[in-house]
Amino acid sequence: SRNDKSYWLSTIEPIPMMPVADSAITKYISRCVVCEAPSNVLAVHSQDMNRPDCPPNWTGLWTGYSFVMHTAAGAEGGGQALSSPGSCLEDFRTTPFIECNGARGTCHYFANKFSFWLATIDSGAMFSQPLSQTLKAGNQRSRVSRCQVCMKNN
């Protein structure tokens, strides 16, 4: 059963062919640091391949790729506001989350799990009907919006 599950931001390790368990799991789950910022922090997105500028009187903290949400089995999934720093991931991975199953104690990248990223768009085609496009491996970054996380200067 996949009822007792959780999702974790994954590392850049190659995706394993089989579920991983025990101490092997740790190299697939990203580590984080929670910091207290002295002022407001927000993410800005360009919807093109260029790093967007921070607003006046804000300082850039990091740049990345504009992540929107992920989905999985049934109605499972999650995301956050595009203004959230968590929507600007430093590394682009087509599968940025690994699913862990509490009952089995294993984690795996399942085929029915999808990630959604803010796409690049030509400024002249902003309000046009988007054209369907298939992206081959290694070419996905060309269609993912860039972002920057900014902190307000004191």
N, C-alpha and C positions, 0 to 999 in steps of 0.2 A: 504494500500500500504506500502511496506517496502523500498521505494525509498529514503526517507530522514532518513538515519541511520548513526550511529557512533558506534565505538567499544571502550570499556574501559576495562582496566585491572581490573579484579574483585578481590574481597576479598575472604577469606576462609569461608564465610558464606555458609550454605547449600543452594543448588539451589532451588528457589521457584517453586511451581507447576504452578503458573499463573504469567503473567506479573506484574511488580511492577511499581508504579507511585508516584509522588509527593515526600514527605520527606522519604518515604520507600526506595527510590532508593539509598540514600546515604550509607547505610550499605553494599551495593553490589559493590560499585565502590571504588577501591583502591586509597589511597592517595599517593602523591609523594612529594619529595623534590628535587629541582634542586640545585646542588652544583657546585661551580667552583673548579676544582682540580688544584693543583700547578704544575702538570705534566701530561703526557699521561696516559690514563686508557685503559685497554683492557681486554677481556674475553678469557680464555683458557679453552679448553674442553678435557676431558679424553677419551671419548667413552667407559668408564667402570664405575663401581660403586665407584671408588676411586676419591677423590678430587685431581685434577691435581696441580702440583707445579707451582708457578709463575716463570717466567724466572729469572736468576740471576740479582740482583740489582733492583728487583721489590718487592713490598709489597702487600700481600693479603688484600682486602677490605671486600669481602663476598664470600660465597660459595652458590651453588644452583644447579639447574637442567637446562640442555641445551635446550632452547626453540628455535625452528626454525621459525614457522609461524602459522597463522590461516587462515581458509577459511570460507566462508559463502554463502549466496544465490547468484547464478549466478557466476560471475567472481570476487566477492568481497573477500577481505582478505588483509593480510599484514604480514610483517616480517621484519627482519633486518639482517645485516651481523653478522656472528658468532663471529667476533672480537668485536662487540659492547657490552657494559655492559648490555644493554637491552636483550641480548640473554641468560643471566644467571639469571633466576628467583629463588628467595630464597625459594619459596614454589611451590610444584608440585600440579597442579590441572588438571584433564583431560579437563576441560573447563575453561581456564584462562581468557577468555574475555566475557563480557556481551554486547549484542547489544541493543542500545537505538534508538527509533523511534521518530524523532522530531515532526511529525504531531500528533501523539497520546500522546506524552509525557510519554511513558512507556519504560521500559527496560525488556529484557527477554533473557533466554538461549534457542536458537532455536535448534531443532534437526538436521538441515542441516549445522551446524557450527562445524568445526573440528579443532583440534590443532595438530601440528606436532612437535615432539621432536626428538633430536638427539639420536639415539639408542645406547645401549651398544653393543659391538661386541668382541668376543673372538679373541685375537691377532693372534691365529693360523688359524682363518677363515676369515681374513680380505678381501681376494680376491676371496672368494668362493661365490657361488650362495646362497643368504640368504634364510632361510627356513621360510615359513609362520607360524605364531604363533598367537593364540588367548590368550589375557591376561584377566583374570578375575578381577573383582573389588578388590582393595586392593593389587594387584600384579604388577601394572603398573610400580611402581618406580624401580623394579628390572631390567627393560629394558631401563631406561632413563639415558643417560650420565650425569655425574656430571661435574660441572664447577667451576671456581673461577675467580673473577674479581680482577685484579691486577693494581697497580699504580707504575709507574717508580719512583725510589728514586731520589731525587735531587742530 
